[in-house]
């Protein structure tokens, strides 16, 4: 259940962020970085498409599990550049995700407060002049 709720929040954040040109550009750039890394490792290292994508994602996310590593000099040099470029782009992208998630959560809290305020306000009775 928690995974589903968090996935829903992530999708809302992406949807909300999509209207921001910088987010769209960052998302496209991050996708291109993952794609280019995948194609590079597939062609230079000879890895499967799955291993290439897996290594690209774990590298730019700084997880780096160590189960795969480039064996060619070209692969090693590319990986160094790929890390510096990829990590920066993904940090910016995840920062935007966090902003959007925070915005969605703040909006929900404000909506809940407004709803509870409306239901808890006492009904106004007209004042009598005899008081």
C-alpha positions in Angstrom: 0.0 0.0 0.0 2.8 2.4 0.9 4.6 1.7 -2.3 1.5 2.5 -4.3 0.9 5.7 -2.5 4.5 6.8 -3.0 4.3 5.9 -6.6 1.1 7.9 -7.0 2.8 10.9 -5.3 5.8 10.6 -7.6 3.5 10.5 -10.7 1.7 13.6 -9.4 5.0 15.3 -8.9 6.1 14.5 -12.5 2.7 15.7 -13.8 2.9 18.9 -11.8 6.5 19.5 -12.8 5.9 18.8 -16.5 4.5 22.3 -16.9 7.9 23.7 -15.9 10.2 24.1 -18.9 13.4 23.5 -16.9 12.0 20.2 -15.5 11.0 19.0 -19.0 14.5 19.9 -20.3 16.1 18.1 -17.3 13.9 15.1 -17.8 14.7 14.8 -21.5 18.4 15.4 -20.8 18.4 12.7 -18.1 16.7 10.3 -20.4 19.3 11.0 -23.1 22.1 10.5 -20.7 20.7 7.1 -19.7 20.1 6.2 -23.3 23.6 7.3 -24.5 25.3 5.4 -21.6 23.3 2.3 -22.4 24.2 2.4 -26.1 27.8 3.1 -25.3 28.3 0.2 -22.9 26.4 -2.1 -25.3 28.7 -1.3 -28.2 32.0 -0.8 -26.4 31.8 -3.2 -23.6 29.6 -5.7 -25.4 27.1 -6.0 -22.5 23.5 -6.9 -23.0 20.9 -4.0 -23.2 19.7 -4.8 -19.7 23.2 -4.8 -18.2 24.1 -1.6 -20.1 21.0 0.2 -18.8 21.4 -1.2 -15.3 25.1 -0.1 -15.2 24.1 3.4 -16.5 21.4 3.8 -13.9 23.5 2.6 -11.0 26.4 4.8 -12.1 24.5 8.1 -12.4 22.5 7.4 -9.2 25.8 6.8 -7.4 24.7 3.4 -6.2 27.5 1.6 -8.0 27.0 -1.9 -6.8 30.3 -3.1 -8.3 28.9 -6.2 -10.0 29.7 -4.7 -13.4 32.7 -2.6 -14.4 34.1 -1.4 -17.7 37.0 -3.5 -18.9 38.2 -1.3 -21.8 40.3 1.9 -21.5 37.7 3.7 -23.5 34.9 2.4 -21.3 36.8 3.5 -18.2 37.4 7.0 -19.5 33.8 7.4 -20.7 32.6 6.3 -17.2 34.6 9.0 -15.5 33.1 11.7 -17.7 29.7 10.0 -17.6 29.7 10.1 -13.8 30.4 13.9 -13.6 27.9 14.8 -16.2 25.2 12.3 -15.2 25.3 12.9 -11.5 24.8 16.6 -11.9 21.9 16.3 -14.2 20.2 13.7 -12.0 20.7 15.8 -8.8 18.9 18.7 -10.5 16.1 16.4 -11.7 15.6 14.9 -8.3 15.7 18.3 -6.7 12.8 19.3 -9.0 10.9 16.1 -8.0 11.4 17.0 -4.4 10.0 20.5 -4.9 7.0 19.2 -6.7 6.3 16.5 -4.0 6.6 19.1 -1.3 4.2 21.4 -3.2 1.7 18.5 -3.7 1.9 17.7 0.1 1.6 21.3 1.1 -1.4 21.7 -1.1 -3.0 18.6 0.4 -2.4 19.9 4.0 -3.9 23.3 3.1 -6.9 21.7 1.5 -7.4 19.4 4.6 -7.1 22.5 6.9 -9.6 24.4 4.9 -12.1 21.5 4.9 -11.8 21.0 8.7 -12.1 24.8 9.3 -15.3 24.9 7.3 -16.9 22.0 9.2 -15.8 23.2 12.7 -17.0 26.8 12.4 -20.2 27.4 14.5 -23.2 28.5 12.7 -23.7 32.3 12.9 -27.0 33.3 14.5 -28.3 36.8 14.0 -27.7 39.0 17.0 -30.8 40.3 18.7 -31.0 43.9 19.7 -32.4 43.1 23.1 -29.1 41.9 24.5 
